[in-house]
Amino acid sequence: MPGIDTTTLQRLDAAHHLHPFNDNAALAKRGTRILTRGEGCYVWDAEGNQLLDAFAGLWCVNVGYGRKELGRVAAHQMDELAYYNSFFQCTTEPTVRLSAKLAELTPHDLNHAFFTNSGSEANDTILRMVRHFWAVQGKPEKFNFISRHDGYHGSTVAGASLGGMKGMHKQGGLPIPGIHHIDPPYWFGDGGEMDEEEYGRVAAKRLEDKILELGPENVAAFIGEPVMGAIGVYIPPRNYWKEIERICRQYDVLLVADEVICGFGRTGNWFAAETFDFRPDVMTLAKGITSGYIPLGAVMFNDRVAEVLATKGGELAHGYTYSGHPVCAAVALENIRILQDEKIIETCRNDTGPYLAEKWKALGEHPLVGEARILGMVGALELVPRKPAREYFPDRGRVGQMCRDFALRSGLILRATNDAMLLSPPLVITKAQVDELAEKTWRALDLTARELGMPTA
Ligand SMILES: *Cc1c(COP(=O)(O)O)cnc(C)c1O
């Protein structure tokens, strides 16, 4: 439909398109924002507004928008061989090269990849494969997964069940059996007066308590996001993951790191398992693996799991039509090449990341901000009614929404979850763009405070 006007698009959208995670009736009234173009850290909408995207789409556009190389390799691969599957003892060259590349990039002995179309499907895959891993070793009762309340592991049936979002569990009769949730490490919400070290131990011990309650002989795995994204960027204490790892080893429970957000540079290293110095047995990848240019997810397994599956697993009764799609694999390889050749992750770690952290922490001075937290290129501001108490506004979510809308009107995309403003910019953000981001965020905070009749800065 060339030349179709925005109003018509919005009308058709309201009539025919059900949006994910949306109150669709409210959206239809308000009118969808239609995005038309992206370049670097900016996107443009159909009204011609230029927006600094401080959320990298949905945590994913790590190399920034408009990288022509990615389109070129996709077109080339489509011309050459648009599709072939990895069933029937076949595969394609980009798929093989990507598995080897991921084996090289991921830490320790995560040397084996299984491909999916998304993070959700990768977690569904993990649930089945890990249970199978124990069953073929004569331990079918090692079946239970432990995860965290408020965690996010995707929207498929297993993904949403592993996740701990109550609103999601309510729709469709979740969680499925064999999944148990513990409280996450969230110092702002429940750290009380504990220091980081002590709180890290207390939060990790929740896993040990749950394992003992279920019986270690019944527990297959623990899964968690190294930094919990969707719920509000909960950054755990430094010692949390080391403790979790120690507990998993003690009871022979597999450790699954869902690095869908953290992977590919978000926390200042290629993977958060490096940032927090722990060794997962299994890792979930998606989002930054292609910088969102094309859908792709992957599960990485370590040698132990792969060896059991290879020697005792028999035929793997699992796979997707597009597992290892050659076009997606080619784009992922090119995305990784860009991250490597341009030293994007090193720049984040040593230069732009610290600069962003300094500016973001300074936003913590605003009367509306109860905590400014950041790790690498992912962070949050907790908006509070009065400082220094770590309290929430009544009617949670309203103030965050308000601040988000003020930011948008001044040309900045931030996400709001409850009353936390979430940050996850493209990794290629420059210092000048960080300045713009900080300035616009401060202004949005001011406008929000004024609207609430609170002191502004
Ligand atoms: C986004 C996300 C998922 C789900 O990935 P999809 O590609 O949306 O299915 C899983 N885990 C985490 C941590 C995520 O942020």
The ligand as a Tripos MOL2 file, in Angstrom:
@<TRIPOS>MOLECULE
LIG
   15    15     1     0     0
SMALL
NO_CHARGES

@<TRIPOS>ATOM
      1 C1         12.9700  -11.2530   25.7790 C.3       1 LIG1
      2 C2         13.3530  -12.3300   26.7190 C.ar      1 LIG1
      3 C3         13.0080  -13.6720   26.4870 C.ar      1 LIG1
      4 C4         12.0880  -14.0760   25.3750 C.3       1 LIG1
      5 O1         12.6410  -13.8750   24.1230 O.3       1 LIG1
      6 P1         11.6600  -13.7760   22.8550 P.3       1 LIG1
      7 O2         12.6130  -13.6860   21.7140 O.co2     1 LIG1
      8 O3         10.8100  -12.5600   23.0570 O.co2     1 LIG1
      9 O4         10.8460  -15.0010   22.8420 O.co2     1 LIG1
     10 C5         13.5080  -14.6250   27.3260 C.ar      1 LIG1
     11 N1         14.3040  -14.3030   28.3560 N.ar      1 LIG1
     12 C6         14.6430  -13.0350   28.6170 C.ar      1 LIG1
     13 C7         15.5620  -12.7580   29.7490 C.3       1 LIG1
     14 C8         14.1600  -11.9980   27.8290 C.ar      1 LIG1
     15 O5         14.4550  -10.7350   28.1070 O.3       1 LIG1
@<TRIPOS>BOND
     1     1     2 1
     2     2     3 ar
     3     2    14 ar
     4     3     4 1
     5     3    10 ar
     6     4     5 1
     7     5     6 1
     8     6     7 2
     9     6     8 1
    10     6     9 1
    11    10    11 ar
    12    11    12 ar
    13    12    13 1
    14    12    14 ar
    15    14    15 1
@<TRIPOS>SUBSTRUCTURE
     1 LIG1         1 GROUP 0 **** ****
